[in-house]
Amino acid sequence: MQATRYLLQHRQPMIRFLGKRTAPPKLDHTPKAHPASPTHSLPNSFAAYREKAQQHGPLNQKMEYSTSGAIGSHSGSSLGPVEPASGQYFDRSELPKRFRRTPWTQAEIDAIESGGASMF
Amino acid sequence: MLSRTVPRCAARPTALLRPLRPHGAPVRPARCSIDRSRRGYASEAAEKDLVIIGGGVAGYVAAIKAGQSGLSVACIEKRGMLGGTCLNVGCIPSKSLLNNSHLYHQILHDTKQRGIEVGEVKLNLEQMMKAKETSVSGLTKGIEFLFKKNNVEYIKGTGAFADEHTINVNLIDGGETSVKAKNIIIATGSEATPFPGMTIDEEKIITSTGAIALKQVPKKMVVIGGGIIGLEMGSVWSRLGAEVTVVEFLGQIGGPGMDAEIAKQAQKLLGKQGMKFKLNTKVKSGEESGEAFKINVEAAKGGKEEAIDADVVLVAIGRRPYTAGLGLENIGIETDDKGRLVIDQEYRTKLPHIRVIGDCTFGPMLAHKAEEEAVAAVEFITKNYGHVNYGAIPSVMYTHPEVAWVGQNEQEVKASGVKYKVGTFPFSANSRAKTNLDTEGMVKFIADAETDRILGIHIIGPNAGEMIAEGTLALEYGASTEDVGRTSHAHPTLSEAFKEAAMATYGKAIHY
């Protein structure tokens, strides 16, 4: 052990104890080319889909936070908090369309009023 | 946005949506056009957190990892056996045949000098195949057990996308079902690339799948493609008595990843065992003549044509992603010019909840690479963070001697313009290799000339496939050759050759 200590005074090993593994504090989830991708690029469809899909609803923050207009071009964290502040709630009408209630159809209203008889 | 202290449900009338019908009346098809499934109130089959299409190495590892992470997970596999190509028709059965054919070959040719007299040695190919099947079935059943242990639902059938979150499954036992999932992982693997103009029948013209199941030893075998699969399977049948000729388009065997110096040595050693090589040669066509074939070849750069006779032709020119029948057109996911599904750095397709891992996407088609991706992809789902170091993925060729490498080869380092140094150590100077009378091969380190950081490690020799693990760890940690050289390695072991090659890189080896 003494010999090793003496040796280390003159030589710094390249292998070091890195400590317990943790996720990096800042993570950018914006789509980028896969490290093994032969072209080192992503097709435009990735950004186009994100633009269309509005994955960062329900806040409709696109205009407020996004400068380029492409949602996929910014990290999720830069778009601001997804959860509302304490004591505040989102109205269902503020959510993206897929979370809203679908409107009643006349057939459904009839079915309820007739106890289901109108369905047969 | 509202400030609210009362639950929202109190503000709206409750509505009974369940259709009523007179007690005891039969259920009749509805006449009006209410789609009762369009609202989410009725109870449907629960949506899974994750559904994985493909139960190969990538798929089953992802399924187990997801189960361990507490996700509700299902894995769809159409083969009826888990493990995919690797366990059923790839790595595992071929290693069984490689090991047992090596034993047979050694008993035939390498016992007298060891002081072992053996009588008549006979090959029982049927039994050798049974031993292979026992290994395979034991391992595949083991995965089924792990599925149960980790609460993975195993769906035996062929899955295809109905929409972005729904997969329809044609069940093997008949019938159909569908599963919905928040996240989907595609892990459908790869298949052997066919050779244009040759119809694979898996008996006479075979891929690696047929090469592990031949019913008799062919007299003459031509292997098209001198990559790892071709050389491993060529080795098996050469050891069992076939006259094997390998035809390779490139100027070296082992594929482009293998270090040129190592590849040359491997070719020499395999040649000594009886395999013949035709490098820089392209196959033009194959003709059937009775029971046999004539394979017409010519020099890659053009030249005189030549015909090689064969009873069996092994097509081993590579593998291609397998995504047929997945219904990708229903969700608009694209593939690149080689059929690989396009993904980003987190394995996401353009639909962020659908990820792809393993052979059907970018990177080398290796089972251990697929396993790493499986764990990382599930960690991206559960922890938002995962990682695979594509610069430290080892490759192994399980011939005898084995060839293994990790990191860059000398031709790649040279091309990058980095100043480098090389250290080698031959197994002929290693005590354990000497006692084993198995001294062919060497260990080669390539390191940065300035920092001594390891850039690549290449081994040809006994147990190279096991030894490369130390090299991979060293590369992963960014070690220098001196770090390895100053680490104690047990004596007498083959691994001392590894240490001494490291010593030869930054200084001098002791025993050479």
Interface residues (C-beta under 8 A of the other chain):
Chain A: L7 R11 P13 M14 I15 R16 A23 P24 L27 H29 P31 K32 A33 H34 P35 A36 S37 P38 T39 L42 P43 S45 F46 A48 Y49 R50 Q55 P84 G87 Q88 Y89 F90 D91 R92 E94 T102 T105 A107 E108 D110 A111 I112 G115 G116 A117 S118 M119 F120
Chain B: M1 L2 S3 R4 R8 A15 L16 L17 P19 L20 R21 R28 A30 R31 C32 S33 I34 R38 R39 G332 E334 D336 V342 I343 D344 Q345 E346 Y347 R348 K350 L351 P352 T361 F362 G363 P364 K383 N384 Y385 V388 Y390 T451 D452 R453 A474 Y477 G478 A479 S480 E482 D483 R486
